[in-house]
């Protein structure tokens, strides 16, 4: 079936099912995001009643686009990983070595499907531990539906764009999040920075797809890098703690070197 035909069928079926398209111009970026596989997955989610309205773009990242959506009165974030343009090599680093996802095929499509499932699993672990992350709802192929973090269809701002009244308290809260994520959820975020922390009613951490379990071969390096990134950012606003001290507190292990001294970034 051609992509044009899939799109046409999708549009007709969406209309038949009563799904509102709130920003059609945003959804016309189909050559990059809405390929045949994505449209079929989206159709399945619509057909099962997970989506009743699709809105405009919330964000465009290196690997995925996020759109606003609705399920009745519930606001959604619709995260779509781009099959055509996602960085296969960068993503595989965080999946290979993760014992939860062994035996996957090494094709780009299968890797991205696994990545979507992995982010759902990571978010579920974090929410079960009581951590402030988007609550995962359902996933299908390369699409993940999550709780929308924002107000009036506008997402909460990234930490980097917020003027903090008490930066030291926020810094302490983030370190506490990292510790609880490791000790109670059994995860290392592996890409934590001011870009994937949202500041709303309180702090929220997003982009959990790359998070790994502590037994991952590179988990300690990823944790050290997270600590370094948070200390780097907050060093301009408040006194920060020693990298090694934080690492030891989180893991109960002494790090051999601080992240700042590592040549690999």
TARABEL-V844530 format. One record per residue. RES is the residue in one letter. PHI is phi in radians with two decimals (999 if undefined). Layout:
res=RES phi=PHI
res=RES phi=PHI
This chain:
res=X phi=999
res=X phi=-1.27
res=X phi=-1.09
res=X phi=-1.04
res=X phi=-1.20
res=X phi=-1.06
res=X phi=-1.06
res=X phi=-1.10
res=X phi=-1.09
res=X phi=-1.09
res=X phi=-1.03
res=X phi=-1.15
res=X phi=-1.22
res=X phi=-1.04
res=X phi=-1.12
res=X phi=-1.13
res=X phi=-1.38
res=X phi=1.43
res=X phi=-1.43
res=X phi=-1.48
res=X phi=-1.75
res=X phi=-1.51
res=X phi=-2.64
res=X phi=-1.06
res=X phi=-1.04
res=X phi=-1.14
res=X phi=-1.43
res=X phi=-1.40
res=X phi=-1.40
res=X phi=-1.64
res=X phi=-1.15
res=X phi=-1.77
res=X phi=-1.91
res=X phi=-1.64
res=X phi=-1.38
res=X phi=-1.07
res=X phi=-1.06
res=X phi=-1.14
res=X phi=-1.10
res=X phi=-1.17
res=X phi=-1.14
res=X phi=-1.12
res=X phi=-1.03
res=X phi=-1.08
res=X phi=-1.17
res=X phi=-1.14
res=X phi=-1.07
res=X phi=-1.46
res=X phi=1.49
res=X phi=-1.33
res=X phi=-2.26
res=X phi=-2.00
res=X phi=-2.66
res=X phi=-2.13
res=X phi=-1.93
res=X phi=-1.46
res=X phi=-1.26
res=X phi=-1.64
res=X phi=-2.77
res=X phi=-2.21
res=X phi=-1.82
res=X phi=-1.16
res=X phi=-2.04
res=X phi=-2.55
res=X phi=-1.98
res=X phi=-2.09
res=X phi=-2.06
res=X phi=-1.35
res=X phi=-2.59
res=X phi=-2.40
res=X phi=-2.25
res=X phi=1.15
res=X phi=-1.55
res=X phi=-1.63
res=X phi=-1.40
res=X phi=-2.16
res=X phi=-1.94
res=X phi=-1.81
res=X phi=-1.72
res=X phi=-2.10
res=X phi=-1.39
res=X phi=-1.38
res=X phi=-1.25
res=X phi=-1.28
res=X phi=-2.09
res=X phi=-1.12
res=X phi=-1.43
res=X phi=-1.00
res=X phi=-1.15
res=X phi=-1.13
res=X phi=-1.28
res=X phi=-1.11
res=X phi=-1.02
res=X phi=-1.66
res=X phi=-1.75
res=X phi=-1.14
res=X phi=1.79
res=X phi=-1.53
res=X phi=-1.13
res=X phi=-1.27
res=X phi=-2.31
res=X phi=-1.52
res=X phi=1.32
res=X phi=-1.38
res=X phi=-1.26
res=X phi=-1.58
res=X phi=-1.39
res=X phi=-1.04
res=X phi=-1.10
res=X phi=-1.15
res=X phi=-1.11
res=X phi=-1.21
res=X phi=-1.07
res=X phi=-1.14
res=X phi=-1.07
res=X phi=-1.09
res=X phi=-1.10
res=X phi=-1.13
res=X phi=-1.14
res=X phi=-1.02
res=X phi=-1.09
res=X phi=-1.13
res=X phi=-1.12
res=X phi=-1.12
res=X phi=-1.04
res=X phi=-1.18
res=X phi=-1.17
res=X phi=-1.10
res=X phi=-1.52
res=X phi=1.40
res=X phi=-1.56
res=X phi=-1.46
res=X phi=-2.33
res=X phi=-1.10
res=X phi=-1.24
res=X phi=-1.34
res=X phi=-1.93
res=X phi=-2.89
res=X phi=-2.39
res=X phi=-2.63
res=X phi=0.97
res=X phi=-1.88
res=X phi=-2.07
res=X phi=-2.15
res=X phi=-1.76
res=X phi=-2.39
res=X phi=-1.05
res=X phi=-1.49
res=X phi=-1.83
res=X phi=2.92
res=X phi=-2.44
res=X phi=0.93
res=X phi=1.15
res=X phi=-1.98
res=X phi=-1.20
res=X phi=-1.06
res=X phi=-1.25
res=X phi=-1.18
res=X phi=-0.96
res=X phi=-1.11
res=X phi=-1.78
res=X phi=-1.91
res=X phi=-1.55
res=X phi=-1.48
res=X phi=-1.34
res=X phi=-2.28
res=X phi=-1.03
res=X phi=-1.10
res=X phi=-1.19
res=X phi=-1.17
res=X phi=-1.01
res=X phi=-1.09
res=X phi=-1.12
res=X phi=-1.20
res=X phi=-1.09
res=X phi=-1.13
res=X phi=-1.06
res=X phi=-1.06
res=X phi=-1.15
res=X phi=-1.18
res=X phi=-1.06
res=X phi=-1.29
res=X phi=-1.45
res=X phi=-1.89
res=X phi=-1.64
res=X phi=1.18
res=X phi=-2.45
res=X phi=-2.01
res=X phi=-1.03
res=X phi=1.38
res=X phi=-2.72
res=X phi=-1.40
res=X phi=-2.86
res=X phi=-1.17
res=X phi=-1.48
res=X phi=-2.10
res=X phi=-2.11
res=X phi=-1.73
res=X phi=-2.10
res=X phi=-2.18
res=X phi=-1.12
res=X phi=-2.74
res=X phi=-1.39
res=X phi=-2.29
res=X phi=-1.85
res=X phi=-2.13
res=X phi=0.98
res=X phi=-1.76
res=X phi=-1.06
res=X phi=-1.52
res=X phi=-1.02
res=X phi=-2.17
res=X phi=-1.39
res=X phi=-1.04
res=X phi=-1.53
res=X phi=-1.10
res=X phi=-0.97
res=X phi=-1.97
res=X phi=-1.04
res=X phi=-1.16
res=X phi=-1.13
res=X phi=-1.07
res=X phi=-1.13
res=X phi=-1.06
res=X phi=-1.17
res=X phi=-1.04
res=X phi=-1.06
res=X phi=-1.04
res=X phi=-1.10
res=X phi=-1.19
res=X phi=-1.14
res=X phi=-1.02
res=X phi=-1.19
res=X phi=-1.39
res=X phi=-1.09
res=X phi=-1.49
res=X phi=-2.18
res=X phi=-2.76
res=X phi=-1.28
res=X phi=-1.93
res=X phi=-1.48
res=X phi=-1.18
res=X phi=-0.93
res=X phi=-1.12
res=X phi=-1.10
res=X phi=-1.15
res=X phi=-1.02
res=X phi=-1.14
res=X phi=-1.12
res=X phi=-1.27
res=X phi=-1.78
res=X phi=1.38
res=X phi=-2.11
res=X phi=-1.52
res=X phi=-1.30
res=X phi=-1.21
res=X phi=-2.48
res=X phi=-1.28
res=X phi=-1.08
res=X phi=-1.14
res=X phi=-1.56
res=X phi=-1.42
res=X phi=-1.35
res=X phi=-1.52
res=X phi=-2.10
